[in-house]
Structure formats: structure tokens, C-alpha cells
Amino acid sequence: MSWRDFFGFERMITPFLIRLLFILGVVFTILGGLAGLCGTFFQAVSEGAWGVAFITLIAYPIGILFMLLILRVYAELLMLAFRIYESLNNIERMLRDKGTSEPGDSTSM
């Protein structure tokens, strides 16, 4: 990508940023979840709360998977607008290549 594309808004960088933030979100969700799992589990074991330790081993992985799912859905919703934009540009380009009039042109009526 050139500076001309960047400052001319010819190419969008937001889809790249969304993907980057999604990857960072996945990494931090997994690392944070595992840190919370280990911390809570070891504290529960050291206090002799075996029930809490057992529930922690079940609940934390489910919570991590749920957060990853929420993160993915949110990223897909953000990307949807850009996919629609790309599709509309492709349709416009195909119509222009076929030689038809521009959308909204009154001469085609």
C-alpha cells in the first residue's frame, strides 16, 4: 500500500486492524483466562476448598470458549460492513464493464 492510497482513502485499513485486534483479543483472552484459572485453582486448593477448585476447572474453560465466541461474532459484525462495501464495488465495476449506465442515471428508463 502506498501513501497515496493511504491518504486518498483508496484502500481501507480498518479490516486489517479488525483482524489484528481479533488476534490480540484471542491471545489476551486465552492468557488471561489461563492465568485466572491457575490463580483461582491454586488459591482454592491452598485453602482446602476442593469444591471451588473443581468448579473452577469446569467454569473457566467454558468462560474462555464463550468469550472467544463473543469476540469472533463481534469481529464478524464489524467486518460485515466492509464485505458489503466490497460487494457493492464489485457490482458497480461489473455494470460499468458491461457498458450499462450508472446506477441512478435517468437515461436508462
C-alpha positions, 0 to 999 in steps of 0.5 A, a space after each residue: 500500500 502506498 501513501 497515496 492510497 493511504 491518504 486518498 482513502 483508496 484502500 481501507 485499513 480498518 479490516 486489517 486492524 479488525 483482524 489484528 485486534 481479533 488476534 490480540 483479543 484471542 491471545 489476551 483472552 486465552 492468557 488471561 483466562 489461563 492465568 485466572 484459572 491457575 490463580 483461582 485453582 491454586 488459591 482454592 486448593 491452598 485453602 482446602 476448598 476442593 469444591 471451588 477448585 473443581 468448579 473452577 476447572 469446569 467454569 473457566 474453560 467454558 468462560 474462555 470458549 464463550 468469550 472467544 465466541 463473543 469476540 469472533 461474532 463481534 469481529 464478524 459484525 464489524 467486518 460485515 460492513 466492509 464485505 458489503 462495501 466490497 460487494 457493492 464495488 464489485 457490482 458497480 465495476 461489473 455494470 460499468 464493464 458491461 457498458 450499462 449506465 450508472 446506477 441512478 442515471 435517468 437515461 436508462 428508463 
